[in-house]
Amino acid sequence: MSKKRSGNIMTCILSAQQFIEVAEGLIADNCEIHYIRPFFVNAGLACELFLKSIQMHESRDSSFLGGHVLSELFELISEDAKQAIRENYDLIYADRLHKVALDDFLSRYKKPFIDFRYTFETPAEGNTVALLFFAWSLKQYVQSFEDDDL
């Protein structure tokens, strides 16, 4: 985890929304194998930015701790936020036969933004559905406070 930083929360949220939209577009019609790396990079970065925006919101001074490990960023937010995000995630996953528990997902696929950028050095693996559902859960949570920060 890096040192404490500060940023513009609305720019962070907008960036996260843009990266998740790109990721959604990459897998919208068919999940072509040559789009899988850009999907993970964009969806992973969206998750990081949503988590950092939650930190900024909770800090009230727009501060956050950086880094790229989703499980660590998730642990830095309040218990109330974690609970709401878990509930969002479970609701989105409700109709699926093979659900991946959020904590299992976060512990297994810690840094998709980094891992999928450098697959030429080290192979990477991930779960597209769990990552997308996590991103949507974060986005939904952020929307609950976004208007307060305008």
Residue pairs with C-beta under 8 A, 6 or more apart in sequence:
1 65
1 66
1 67
1 69
1 72
1 76
2 65
2 66
2 67
3 65
3 66
4 63
4 64
4 65
5 63
5 64
5 65
5 66
6 56
6 61
6 62
6 63
6 64
7 52
7 56
7 62
7 64
8 62
9 53
9 56
9 57
9 62
9 149
10 146
10 149
10 150
12 49
12 52
12 53
12 56
13 49
13 50
13 53
13 142
13 146
13 149
15 49
16 45
16 46
16 47
16 48
16 49
16 50
16 53
16 138
16 139
16 142
17 46
17 139
19 42
19 43
19 45
19 46
19 49
20 42
20 43
20 46
20 135
20 136
20 139
22 38
22 42
23 38
23 39
23 42
23 43
23 46
23 132
23 135
24 132
26 35
26 38
26 39
26 42
27 35
27 39
27 128
27 132
31 39
31 128
36 116
36 128
37 116
37 117
37 119
39 128
40 112
40 113
40 115
40 116
40 124
40 126
40 128
40 131
41 112
41 113
41 116
41 117
43 112
43 128
43 131
43 132
43 135
44 70
44 111
44 112
44 113
44 114
44 115
44 116
44 131
45 113
46 135
46 138
46 139
47 70
47 112
47 113
47 131
47 134
47 135
47 138
48 68
48 70
48 73
48 113
50 135
50 138
50 139
50 141
50 142
51 70
51 73
51 74
51 76
51 77
51 138
52 64
52 66
52 73
53 142
54 77
54 81
54 138
54 141
54 142
55 63
55 64
55 65
55 73
55 76
55 77
56 62
56 63
56 64
57 142
57 145
57 148
57 149
58 77
58 78
58 81
64 76
65 73
65 76
67 73
68 111
68 113
68 114
69 110
69 111
70 106
70 109
70 110
70 111
70 112
70 134
71 106
71 107
71 110
72 110
74 82
74 85
74 106
77 85
81 141
84 141
84 144
85 102
85 137
85 138
85 141
86 102
86 137
88 136
88 137
88 138
88 140
88 141
89 102
89 133
89 134
89 137
90 99
90 102
92 133
92 136
92 137
93 99
93 100
93 133
96 129
100 127
100 129
100 130
102 130
102 134
102 137
105 127
105 130
105 131
105 134
106 134
108 127
109 115
109 125
109 126
109 127
109 130
109 131
112 124
112 126
112 131
115 122
115 124
115 126
116 124
116 126
118 124
